[in-house]
Amino acid sequence: MTEKVGPAVDFIQNIEEDDRVVVIHHWDMDGTSSAVITSKILKKVRGRPADEVMIPSERAYHLGEKDHEKLEDADKLIVLDFNLKADELEELNQDQDVLVVDHHGFDRVPDIPFVNPRQYDADVYVPCSKICLDISKSFELEEELKWVAGLGIIQDFGVDSCPELFEELKQDYKEFFPEELSQQELAKNCEYGRYSSVLNIKPYRDSAHFAKLAYEALMKSNDLKELEAQEEYRQVYEVYLEMQDEFNEVMENYEEEREIDREQCIIFFELDSDFHITSSIATNMSTKTPEWIHLVIQRDEEINISARCQSGRVDLGELMQEALPEKAVEEGAEAGGHRKAAGASMPEKYFEDFKENFKQLVKQEG
């Protein structure tokens, strides 16, 4: 991987001291960890971190008006763990120099500095945190940033892609790690995994606010053992406890309120919550029944869906996109993700058509 991150290394090395650098990242732990690693690299290179770090103003895979306003004064834009379309990236590059570091599938390689392992192998799965850690090797920061990368890798179900990293982390922080370094044990049964869950701001109400808190907590910590001492971490932790109560209540209703398509092994479950916990619920249930496809739906201003299938028997990223009705796409509906984990959003009036399309596509997959 290290030799394939050259475009990112070159881009960062060429950033000048007075350049205004903006980092935009995905609204999950992998995105936050990637942003922290990148910002700490920038701090070493030019004496200060990124000038602004943010998540998109909308939970969508494009930039909204507010995002473009924040980019007006940027000289450099670094996009992390966020699969913007090539056309949009090239348009952004007309006003500022743009670098992309990502691991999602993409429509085409944009004509800008672009780092994505899927460029070489469409089926490879390496979280963005690990890619950013590989970039940090060129700046002699890998050893001190491993613990930050691991937090993102766990939440993105990427433990199997870099087992050596967790072996090394366990040697450094034995008391924080489980005996078995599996995805399940790291995510659920150790202190290190709890840190990862707390700082995974994806479920929280005001994601932008908590993204900044999580970022600051990690930026201020030079070592894993300093993390809990940060005030920003404590603020996030308080909301994490509220979210856990909500999560547990929803899980109690899952068995009774789910809709099951036994022929295609699909489960639909609709929840009502003040938190964005569709992905957490879908992930939790899909690990228990890996051959089943779980779609968790939340109605807000529009329909939001998180889909999981841990066995990977279908490519959810592709199926979710294909299931969107054409008219829904014309009205701004979006979908995408990975083989085992994907999401979609659409106006409510198109949900039933999407649902039927999805079931038919799964049936065709056989």
Contacts in CASP RR format, 6 or more apart in sequence:
PFRMAT RR
TARGET T0000
AUTHOR 0000-0000-0000
METHOD contacts of the structure
MODEL  1
MTEKVGPAVDFIQNIEEDDRVVVIHHWDMDGTSSAVITSKILKKVRGRPA
DEVMIPSERAYHLGEKDHEKLEDADKLIVLDFNLKADELEELNQDQDVLV
VDHHGFDRVPDIPFVNPRQYDADVYVPCSKICLDISKSFELEEELKWVAG
LGIIQDFGVDSCPELFEELKQDYKEFFPEELSQQELAKNCEYGRYSSVLN
IKPYRDSAHFAKLAYEALMKSNDLKELEAQEEYRQVYEVYLEMQDEFNEV
MENYEEEREIDREQCIIFFELDSDFHITSSIATNMSTKTPEWIHLVIQRD
EEINISARCQSGRVDLGELMQEALPEKAVEEGAEAGGHRKAAGASMPEKY
FEDFKENFKQLVKQEG
1 117 0 8 1.000
1 126 0 8 1.000
1 130 0 8 1.000
1 131 0 8 1.000
1 134 0 8 1.000
2 134 0 8 1.000
2 137 0 8 1.000
2 138 0 8 1.000
4 115 0 8 1.000
4 117 0 8 1.000
4 119 0 8 1.000
4 120 0 8 1.000
5 101 0 8 1.000
5 115 0 8 1.000
5 131 0 8 1.000
5 134 0 8 1.000
5 135 0 8 1.000
5 138 0 8 1.000
6 115 0 8 1.000
6 135 0 8 1.000
6 138 0 8 1.000
7 99 0 8 1.000
7 113 0 8 1.000
7 114 0 8 1.000
7 115 0 8 1.000
8 99 0 8 1.000
8 101 0 8 1.000
8 113 0 8 1.000
8 115 0 8 1.000
8 135 0 8 1.000
9 135 0 8 1.000
9 138 0 8 1.000
9 139 0 8 1.000
10 113 0 8 1.000
11 76 0 8 1.000
11 78 0 8 1.000
11 97 0 8 1.000
11 99 0 8 1.000
11 113 0 8 1.000
12 38 0 8 1.000
12 41 0 8 1.000
12 42 0 8 1.000
12 45 0 8 1.000
12 99 0 8 1.000
12 135 0 8 1.000
12 139 0 8 1.000
13 45 0 8 1.000
15 21 0 8 1.000
15 42 0 8 1.000
15 45 0 8 1.000
15 46 0 8 1.000
15 76 0 8 1.000
16 46 0 8 1.000
17 46 0 8 1.000
17 47 0 8 1.000
19 46 0 8 1.000
19 75 0 8 1.000
19 76 0 8 1.000
20 51 0 8 1.000
20 52 0 8 1.000
20 73 0 8 1.000
20 74 0 8 1.000
20 75 0 8 1.000
20 76 0 8 1.000
21 42 0 8 1.000
21 50 0 8 1.000
21 51 0 8 1.000
21 52 0 8 1.000
21 74 0 8 1.000
21 75 0 8 1.000
21 76 0 8 1.000
21 77 0 8 1.000
21 78 0 8 1.000
22 50 0 8 1.000
22 51 0 8 1.000
22 52 0 8 1.000
22 53 0 8 1.000
22 54 0 8 1.000
22 70 0 8 1.000
22 71 0 8 1.000
22 74 0 8 1.000
22 76 0 8 1.000
22 77 0 8 1.000
22 78 0 8 1.000
22 96 0 8 1.000
23 35 0 8 1.000
23 38 0 8 1.000
23 39 0 8 1.000
23 50 0 8 1.000
23 52 0 8 1.000
23 53 0 8 1.000
23 54 0 8 1.000
23 77 0 8 1.000
23 78 0 8 1.000
23 80 0 8 1.000
24 53 0 8 1.000
24 54 0 8 1.000
24 55 0 8 1.000
24 56 0 8 1.000
24 63 0 8 1.000
24 67 0 8 1.000
24 77 0 8 1.000
24 78 0 8 1.000
24 79 0 8 1.000
24 80 0 8 1.000
24 82 0 8 1.000
25 31 0 8 1.000
25 32 0 8 1.000
25 34 0 8 1.000
25 35 0 8 1.000
25 53 0 8 1.000
25 54 0 8 1.000
25 55 0 8 1.000
25 79 0 8 1.000
25 80 0 8 1.000
25 81 0 8 1.000
25 82 0 8 1.000
26 34 0 8 1.000
26 55 0 8 1.000
26 80 0 8 1.000
26 81 0 8 1.000
26 82 0 8 1.000
26 128 0 8 1.000
27 55 0 8 1.000
27 56 0 8 1.000
27 59 0 8 1.000
27 201 0 8 1.000
27 202 0 8 1.000
27 207 0 8 1.000
27 211 0 8 1.000
28 81 0 8 1.000
28 152 0 8 1.000
28 155 0 8 1.000
28 156 0 8 1.000
28 200 0 8 1.000
28 201 0 8 1.000
28 202 0 8 1.000
29 151 0 8 1.000
29 152 0 8 1.000
29 154 0 8 1.000
29 155 0 8 1.000
29 156 0 8 1.000
29 196 0 8 1.000
29 199 0 8 1.000
29 200 0 8 1.000
29 201 0 8 1.000
29 202 0 8 1.000
29 214 0 8 1.000
30 81 0 8 1.000
30 127 0 8 1.000
30 128 0 8 1.000
30 129 0 8 1.000
30 152 0 8 1.000
30 153 0 8 1.000
30 155 0 8 1.000
30 156 0 8 1.000
31 80 0 8 1.000
31 81 0 8 1.000
31 82 0 8 1.000
31 128 0 8 1.000
31 129 0 8 1.000
31 152 0 8 1.000
32 152 0 8 1.000
32 199 0 8 1.000
32 200 0 8 1.000
32 201 0 8 1.000
32 211 0 8 1.000
32 214 0 8 1.000
32 215 0 8 1.000
32 218 0 8 1.000
33 129 0 8 1.000
33 132 0 8 1.000
33 148 0 8 1.000
33 149 0 8 1.000
33 150 0 8 1.000
33 151 0 8 1.000
33 152 0 8 1.000
33 153 0 8 1.000
33 218 0 8 1.000
34 80 0 8 1.000
34 81 0 8 1.000
34 101 0 8 1.000
34 128 0 8 1.000
34 129 0 8 1.000
34 131 0 8 1.000
34 132 0 8 1.000
34 152 0 8 1.000
35 50 0 8 1.000
35 53 0 8 1.000
35 80 0 8 1.000
35 215 0 8 1.000
36 148 0 8 1.000
36 215 0 8 1.000
36 218 0 8 1.000
36 219 0 8 1.000
37 129 0 8 1.000
37 132 0 8 1.000
37 133 0 8 1.000
37 135 0 8 1.000
37 136 0 8 1.000
37 141 0 8 1.000
37 145 0 8 1.000
37 148 0 8 1.000
37 149 0 8 1.000
38 50 0 8 1.000
38 78 0 8 1.000
38 80 0 8 1.000
38 101 0 8 1.000
38 132 0 8 1.000
38 135 0 8 1.000
39 49 0 8 1.000
39 50 0 8 1.000
39 53 0 8 1.000
39 215 0 8 1.000
39 219 0 8 1.000
40 49 0 8 1.000
40 136 0 8 1.000
40 141 0 8 1.000
40 145 0 8 1.000
40 148 0 8 1.000
40 219 0 8 1.000
41 135 0 8 1.000
41 136 0 8 1.000
41 139 0 8 1.000
41 141 0 8 1.000
42 48 0 8 1.000
42 49 0 8 1.000
42 50 0 8 1.000
43 49 0 8 1.000
44 139 0 8 1.000
44 141 0 8 1.000
45 139 0 8 1.000
49 219 0 8 1.000
50 78 0 8 1.000
51 74 0 8 1.000
52 70 0 8 1.000
52 74 0 8 1.000
53 212 0 8 1.000
53 215 0 8 1.000
54 67 0 8 1.000
54 70 0 8 1.000
54 208 0 8 1.000
54 211 0 8 1.000
54 212 0 8 1.000
55 207 0 8 1.000
55 208 0 8 1.000
55 211 0 8 1.000
56 62 0 8 1.000
56 63 0 8 1.000
56 64 0 8 1.000
56 67 0 8 1.000
56 82 0 8 1.000
57 63 0 8 1.000
57 64 0 8 1.000
57 65 0 8 1.000
57 66 0 8 1.000
57 67 0 8 1.000
57 208 0 8 1.000
58 64 0 8 1.000
59 207 0 8 1.000
59 276 0 8 1.000
59 304 0 8 1.000
59 345 0 8 1.000
60 334 0 8 1.000
60 345 0 8 1.000
61 82 0 8 1.000
61 83 0 8 1.000
61 84 0 8 1.000
61 85 0 8 1.000
61 334 0 8 1.000
61 336 0 8 1.000
62 84 0 8 1.000
62 85 0 8 1.000
62 88 0 8 1.000
62 334 0 8 1.000
63 71 0 8 1.000
63 84 0 8 1.000
63 88 0 8 1.000
63 92 0 8 1.000
71 77 0 8 1.000
71 92 0 8 1.000
71 95 0 8 1.000
71 96 0 8 1.000
72 95 0 8 1.000
74 95 0 8 1.000
74 96 0 8 1.000
75 96 0 8 1.000
75 97 0 8 1.000
76 96 0 8 1.000
76 97 0 8 1.000
76 98 0 8 1.000
76 99 0 8 1.000
77 92 0 8 1.000
77 96 0 8 1.000
77 97 0 8 1.000
77 98 0 8 1.000
77 99 0 8 1.000
78 98 0 8 1.000
78 99 0 8 1.000
78 101 0 8 1.000
79 89 0 8 1.000
79 98 0 8 1.000
79 99 0 8 1.000
79 100 0 8 1.000
79 101 0 8 1.000
79 102 0 8 1.000
80 101 0 8 1.000
80 102 0 8 1.000
80 128 0 8 1.000
80 132 0 8 1.000
81 101 0 8 1.000
81 102 0 8 1.000
81 103 0 8 1.000
81 104 0 8 1.000
81 127 0 8 1.000
81 128 0 8 1.000
81 129 0 8 1.000
82 102 0 8 1.000
83 102 0 8 1.000
83 104 0 8 1.000
83 105 0 8 1.000
83 106 0 8 1.000
83 336 0 8 1.000
83 337 0 8 1.000
84 92 0 8 1.000
84 100 0 8 1.000
85 107 0 8 1.000
86 106 0 8 1.000
86 107 0 8 1.000
86 108 0 8 1.000
86 109 0 8 1.000
86 110 0 8 1.000
86 111 0 8 1.000
89 98 0 8 1.000
89 100 0 8 1.000
89 110 0 8 1.000
89 112 0 8 1.000
90 110 0 8 1.000
90 111 0 8 1.000
90 112 0 8 1.000
92 98 0 8 1.000
93 110 0 8 1.000
93 111 0 8 1.000
93 112 0 8 1.000
97 112 0 8 1.000
97 113 0 8 1.000
98 112 0 8 1.000
98 113 0 8 1.000
99 112 0 8 1.000
99 113 0 8 1.000
99 114 0 8 1.000
99 115 0 8 1.000
100 110 0 8 1.000
100 112 0 8 1.000
100 113 0 8 1.000
100 114 0 8 1.000
100 115 0 8 1.000
100 116 0 8 1.000
101 115 0 8 1.000
101 116 0 8 1.000
101 128 0 8 1.000
101 131 0 8 1.000
101 132 0 8 1.000
101 135 0 8 1.000
102 115 0 8 1.000
102 116 0 8 1.000
102 128 0 8 1.000
103 116 0 8 1.000
103 117 0 8 1.000
103 118 0 8 1.000
103 125 0 8 1.000
103 126 0 8 1.000
103 127 0 8 1.000
103 128 0 8 1.000
103 131 0 8 1.000
104 116 0 8 1.000
104 118 0 8 1.000
104 336 0 8 1.000
104 337 0 8 1.000
104 338 0 8 1.000
105 116 0 8 1.000
105 118 0 8 1.000
105 122 0 8 1.000
105 337 0 8 1.000
105 338 0 8 1.000
106 116 0 8 1.000
106 118 0 8 1.000
109 119 0 8 1.000
115 131 0 8 1.000
115 135 0 8 1.000
116 131 0 8 1.000
117 124 0 8 1.000
117 126 0 8 1.000
117 131 0 8 1.000
118 124 0 8 1.000
123 339 0 8 1.000
125 158 0 8 1.000
125 161 0 8 1.000
125 338 0 8 1.000
125 339 0 8 1.000
126 158 0 8 1.000
126 161 0 8 1.000
126 162 0 8 1.000
127 152 0 8 1.000
127 153 0 8 1.000
127 156 0 8 1.000
127 158 0 8 1.000
127 161 0 8 1.000
128 156 0 8 1.000
129 148 0 8 1.000
129 149 0 8 1.000
129 150 0 8 1.000
129 151 0 8 1.000
129 152 0 8 1.000
129 153 0 8 1.000
129 156 0 8 1.000
130 149 0 8 1.000
130 150 0 8 1.000
130 153 0 8 1.000
130 158 0 8 1.000
130 161 0 8 1.000
130 162 0 8 1.000
130 165 0 8 1.000
132 149 0 8 1.000
133 142 0 8 1.000
133 145 0 8 1.000
133 146 0 8 1.000
133 149 0 8 1.000
133 165 0 8 1.000
134 142 0 8 1.000
136 142 0 8 1.000
136 145 0 8 1.000
144 222 0 8 1.000
144 223 0 8 1.000
146 165 0 8 1.000
146 168 0 8 1.000
146 169 0 8 1.000
146 172 0 8 1.000
147 169 0 8 1.000
147 172 0 8 1.000
147 173 0 8 1.000
147 223 0 8 1.000
147 224 0 8 1.000
148 218 0 8 1.000
149 165 0 8 1.000
150 165 0 8 1.000
150 166 0 8 1.000
150 169 0 8 1.000
150 196 0 8 1.000
151 192 0 8 1.000
151 193 0 8 1.000
151 195 0 8 1.000
151 196 0 8 1.000
151 199 0 8 1.000
151 218 0 8 1.000
152 196 0 8 1.000
153 159 0 8 1.000
153 161 0 8 1.000
153 162 0 8 1.000
153 165 0 8 1.000
154 183 0 8 1.000
154 186 0 8 1.000
154 187 0 8 1.000
154 192 0 8 1.000
154 193 0 8 1.000
154 196 0 8 1.000
155 187 0 8 1.000
155 196 0 8 1.000
155 197 0 8 1.000
155 200 0 8 1.000
157 183 0 8 1.000
157 283 0 8 1.000
157 340 0 8 1.000
157 341 0 8 1.000
158 183 0 8 1.000
159 166 0 8 1.000
159 181 0 8 1.000
159 182 0 8 1.000
159 183 0 8 1.000
159 186 0 8 1.000
159 187 0 8 1.000
160 183 0 8 1.000
163 181 0 8 1.000
166 177 0 8 1.000
166 181 0 8 1.000
166 186 0 8 1.000
167 181 0 8 1.000
169 177 0 8 1.000
169 192 0 8 1.000
170 177 0 8 1.000
170 181 0 8 1.000
172 224 0 8 1.000
173 192 0 8 1.000
173 224 0 8 1.000
173 225 0 8 1.000
175 191 0 8 1.000
176 190 0 8 1.000
176 191 0 8 1.000
176 192 0 8 1.000
176 195 0 8 1.000
176 224 0 8 1.000
177 186 0 8 1.000
177 190 0 8 1.000
177 191 0 8 1.000
177 192 0 8 1.000
178 185 0 8 1.000
178 186 0 8 1.000
178 189 0 8 1.000
178 190 0 8 1.000
179 185 0 8 1.000
184 287 0 8 1.000
186 192 0 8 1.000
186 193 0 8 1.000
187 193 0 8 1.000
187 196 0 8 1.000
187 197 0 8 1.000
192 224 0 8 1.000
195 224 0 8 1.000
195 227 0 8 1.000
195 228 0 8 1.000
197 240 0 8 1.000
198 233 0 8 1.000
198 236 0 8 1.000
198 237 0 8 1.000
198 240 0 8 1.000
199 214 0 8 1.000
199 217 0 8 1.000
199 218 0 8 1.000
199 233 0 8 1.000
199 236 0 8 1.000
201 207 0 8 1.000
201 210 0 8 1.000
201 211 0 8 1.000
201 213 0 8 1.000
201 214 0 8 1.000
201 236 0 8 1.000
202 276 0 8 1.000
202 279 0 8 1.000
202 280 0 8 1.000
203 243 0 8 1.000
203 247 0 8 1.000
203 275 0 8 1.000
203 276 0 8 1.000
203 277 0 8 1.000
203 279 0 8 1.000
203 280 0 8 1.000
204 210 0 8 1.000
204 236 0 8 1.000
204 239 0 8 1.000
204 243 0 8 1.000
204 275 0 8 1.000
204 276 0 8 1.000
205 239 0 8 1.000
205 274 0 8 1.000
205 275 0 8 1.000
205 276 0 8 1.000
207 276 0 8 1.000
210 236 0 8 1.000
210 239 0 8 1.000
213 232 0 8 1.000
213 233 0 8 1.000
213 235 0 8 1.000
213 236 0 8 1.000
214 232 0 8 1.000
214 233 0 8 1.000
214 236 0 8 1.000
216 230 0 8 1.000
216 232 0 8 1.000
217 227 0 8 1.000
217 230 0 8 1.000
217 232 0 8 1.000
217 233 0 8 1.000
217 236 0 8 1.000
218 227 0 8 1.000
220 226 0 8 1.000
220 230 0 8 1.000
220 232 0 8 1.000
221 227 0 8 1.000
221 229 0 8 1.000
221 230 0 8 1.000
227 233 0 8 1.000
228 234 0 8 1.000
243 275 0 8 1.000
243 277 0 8 1.000
246 273 0 8 1.000
246 274 0 8 1.000
246 275 0 8 1.000
246 277 0 8 1.000
247 275 0 8 1.000
247 277 0 8 1.000
247 280 0 8 1.000
247 281 0 8 1.000
250 271 0 8 1.000
250 273 0 8 1.000
250 277 0 8 1.000
250 281 0 8 1.000
251 281 0 8 1.000
251 284 0 8 1.000
253 271 0 8 1.000
254 269 0 8 1.000
254 281 0 8 1.000
254 285 0 8 1.000
257 269 0 8 1.000
257 270 0 8 1.000
258 267 0 8 1.000
258 268 0 8 1.000
258 269 0 8 1.000
259 267 0 8 1.000
259 268 0 8 1.000
259 269 0 8 1.000
260 266 0 8 1.000
260 267 0 8 1.000
260 268 0 8 1.000
261 267 0 8 1.000
261 268 0 8 1.000
261 359 0 8 1.000
263 363 0 8 1.000
264 293 0 8 1.000
264 359 0 8 1.000
264 362 0 8 1.000
264 363 0 8 1.000
265 291 0 8 1.000
265 292 0 8 1.000
265 293 0 8 1.000
266 292 0 8 1.000
266 293 0 8 1.000
266 294 0 8 1.000
266 295 0 8 1.000
266 358 0 8 1.000
266 359 0 8 1.000
266 362 0 8 1.000
267 285 0 8 1.000
267 289 0 8 1.000
267 292 0 8 1.000
267 293 0 8 1.000
267 294 0 8 1.000
267 295 0 8 1.000
268 295 0 8 1.000
268 297 0 8 1.000
268 355 0 8 1.000
269 281 0 8 1.000
269 285 0 8 1.000
269 294 0 8 1.000
269 295 0 8 1.000
269 296 0 8 1.000
269 297 0 8 1.000
270 296 0 8 1.000
270 297 0 8 1.000
270 298 0 8 1.000
270 299 0 8 1.000
271 277 0 8 1.000
271 278 0 8 1.000
271 281 0 8 1.000
271 296 0 8 1.000
271 297 0 8 1.000
271 298 0 8 1.000
272 298 0 8 1.000
272 299 0 8 1.000
273 298 0 8 1.000
276 298 0 8 1.000
276 304 0 8 1.000
278 296 0 8 1.000
278 297 0 8 1.000
278 298 0 8 1.000
278 304 0 8 1.000
278 305 0 8 1.000
278 306 0 8 1.000
279 296 0 8 1.000
279 306 0 8 1.000
279 308 0 8 1.000
279 341 0 8 1.000
281 296 0 8 1.000
281 306 0 8 1.000
282 294 0 8 1.000
282 295 0 8 1.000
282 296 0 8 1.000
282 306 0 8 1.000
282 307 0 8 1.000
282 308 0 8 1.000
282 341 0 8 1.000
283 306 0 8 1.000
283 308 0 8 1.000
283 341 0 8 1.000
285 294 0 8 1.000
285 296 0 8 1.000
285 308 0 8 1.000
286 292 0 8 1.000
286 293 0 8 1.000
286 294 0 8 1.000
286 308 0 8 1.000
286 309 0 8 1.000
286 310 0 8 1.000
287 310 0 8 1.000
290 309 0 8 1.000
290 310 0 8 1.000
290 311 0 8 1.000
291 309 0 8 1.000
291 311 0 8 1.000
291 313 0 8 1.000
292 309 0 8 1.000
293 307 0 8 1.000
293 308 0 8 1.000
293 309 0 8 1.000
293 314 0 8 1.000
293 316 0 8 1.000
293 362 0 8 1.000
294 307 0 8 1.000
294 308 0 8 1.000
294 309 0 8 1.000
295 305 0 8 1.000
295 306 0 8 1.000
295 307 0 8 1.000
295 358 0 8 1.000
296 305 0 8 1.000
296 306 0 8 1.000
296 307 0 8 1.000
297 303 0 8 1.000
297 304 0 8 1.000
297 305 0 8 1.000
297 351 0 8 1.000
298 304 0 8 1.000
298 305 0 8 1.000
299 348 0 8 1.000
302 345 0 8 1.000
302 346 0 8 1.000
302 347 0 8 1.000
302 348 0 8 1.000
303 344 0 8 1.000
303 345 0 8 1.000
303 346 0 8 1.000
303 347 0 8 1.000
303 348 0 8 1.000
303 350 0 8 1.000
303 351 0 8 1.000
303 354 0 8 1.000
304 343 0 8 1.000
304 344 0 8 1.000
304 345 0 8 1.000
305 320 0 8 1.000
305 343 0 8 1.000
305 344 0 8 1.000
305 345 0 8 1.000
306 341 0 8 1.000
306 342 0 8 1.000
306 343 0 8 1.000
307 316 0 8 1.000
307 317 0 8 1.000
307 320 0 8 1.000
307 341 0 8 1.000
307 342 0 8 1.000
307 343 0 8 1.000
307 344 0 8 1.000
308 316 0 8 1.000
308 340 0 8 1.000
308 341 0 8 1.000
309 316 0 8 1.000
309 340 0 8 1.000
310 340 0 8 1.000
311 340 0 8 1.000
312 339 0 8 1.000
312 340 0 8 1.000
313 365 0 8 1.000
314 339 0 8 1.000
314 362 0 8 1.000
314 365 0 8 1.000
315 339 0 8 1.000
316 337 0 8 1.000
316 338 0 8 1.000
316 339 0 8 1.000
316 340 0 8 1.000
316 341 0 8 1.000
316 342 0 8 1.000
316 343 0 8 1.000
317 335 0 8 1.000
317 336 0 8 1.000
317 337 0 8 1.000
317 338 0 8 1.000
317 339 0 8 1.000
317 342 0 8 1.000
317 343 0 8 1.000
319 342 0 8 1.000
319 358 0 8 1.000
319 361 0 8 1.000
319 362 0 8 1.000
319 365 0 8 1.000
320 335 0 8 1.000
320 336 0 8 1.000
320 337 0 8 1.000
320 342 0 8 1.000
320 343 0 8 1.000
320 344 0 8 1.000
320 358 0 8 1.000
321 335 0 8 1.000
321 336 0 8 1.000
321 344 0 8 1.000
322 357 0 8 1.000
322 361 0 8 1.000
323 335 0 8 1.000
323 344 0 8 1.000
323 354 0 8 1.000
323 357 0 8 1.000
323 358 0 8 1.000
323 361 0 8 1.000
324 333 0 8 1.000
324 334 0 8 1.000
324 335 0 8 1.000
324 344 0 8 1.000
324 346 0 8 1.000
324 350 0 8 1.000
324 354 0 8 1.000
324 357 0 8 1.000
325 333 0 8 1.000
325 350 0 8 1.000
325 353 0 8 1.000
325 354 0 8 1.000
325 357 0 8 1.000
327 350 0 8 1.000
328 346 0 8 1.000
328 347 0 8 1.000
328 350 0 8 1.000
328 353 0 8 1.000
328 354 0 8 1.000
331 346 0 8 1.000
331 347 0 8 1.000
331 350 0 8 1.000
332 346 0 8 1.000
332 347 0 8 1.000
333 344 0 8 1.000
333 345 0 8 1.000
333 346 0 8 1.000
333 347 0 8 1.000
333 350 0 8 1.000
334 344 0 8 1.000
334 345 0 8 1.000
334 346 0 8 1.000
335 342 0 8 1.000
335 343 0 8 1.000
335 344 0 8 1.000
335 345 0 8 1.000
335 346 0 8 1.000
336 342 0 8 1.000
336 343 0 8 1.000
336 344 0 8 1.000
337 343 0 8 1.000
344 354 0 8 1.000
346 354 0 8 1.000
END
